[in-house]
């Protein structure tokens, strides 16, 4: 079965852009070293991440749980890491220490760029952004919100469905 590709759009929510830019596809933001994607459950963060990890050079898609338990994070040196599902790890660890563990792994991995996906409700904006900024010096963390599908996207999806 052929998956139909619908371009998904993201709005930058941190830092607030100086002039209002329209929502963009994720490729527009590839230049940033650290991206955090937040969105509501079931909105398509994982699907968007899988697609983006194919589009961005040297990218690897990896669920955060798998990344956290990886005993050799340096295998990801100079890669672009798409770390999916922070919210799932948060609920497992009751929110304790997940960010610290993640930050420690990220430091050891020495990846060239980091992408993290999390459900909006589980993302503790200020606290999490600070932890990331501290762990990845000299990088501006850019937070994006995945926009819901629009009316004109639905027919494309339905058409592509079996």
C-alpha positions, -999 to 999 in steps of 0.1 A, spaced: 0 0 0 13 34 -10 13 61 18 1 94 5 23 123 15 5 153 28 28 182 36 24 191 73 30 226 85 47 238 117 45 271 135 75 284 155 64 290 191 98 295 207 116 318 203 88 340 191 97 350 155 103 387 152 80 389 123 51 366 118 60 338 94 34 316 81 35 280 91 62 261 72 71 225 63 97 210 86 124 212 59 123 250 64 137 245 100 164 219 91 190 246 95 185 247 133 206 225 155 178 217 179 141 214 171 114 204 195 81 195 179 50 196 201 15 187 192 -17 171 204 -20 133 206 -27 116 173 -19 147 153 9 131 133 41 139 151 56 104 146 46 103 109 60 138 103 92 127 121 96 95 101 92 115 69 115 143 79 142 118 90 141 105 54 144 140 39 172 153 61 207 141 54 224 118 80 192 115 100 183 86 122 148 81 136 148 65 171 122 62 198 134 80 229 130 49 250 154 31 227 178 60 227 177 62 265 186 25 269 213 27 242 246 16 258 267 32 230 253 66 222 285 76 204 274 55 175 252 85 167 281 109 165 275 136 138 241 122 130 208 141 130 188 124 157 150 123 155 140 113 190 103 105 191 79 101 220 93 120 250 58 120 265 57 82 266 89 81 285 77 108 308 46 89 319 68 57 324 92 75 347 64 96 363 82 126 348 112 121 370 146 123 356 137 116 320 150 149 308 183 145 328 188 110 313 180 123 278 204 153 282 232 130 294 227 106 264 225 136 240 258 149 253 275 115 249 261 110 214 277 141 200 250 142 173 252 171 148 215 180 153 187 169 176 150 167 169 126 158 198 89 151 195 65 154 225 28 157 232 20 193 241 7 184 276 39 165 285 63 193 274 74 215 303 84 243 281 106 265 301 122 238 322 128 214 293 141 242 270 166 252 298 178 216 302 184 213 265 200 247 261 224 237 289 232 204 274 238 216 239 258 248 242 257 275 215 225 263 200 193 281 198 165 257 206 135 262 182 102 249 193 76 241 167 39 232 170 25 208 145 -6 223 128 -37 202 124 -46 190 89 -66 215 69 -99 210 51 -80 207 18 -57 179 32 -85 155 40 -96 147 4 -59 138 -4 -58 114 25 -91 98 18 -83 95 -19 -50 77 -9 -68 54 16 -78 19 5 
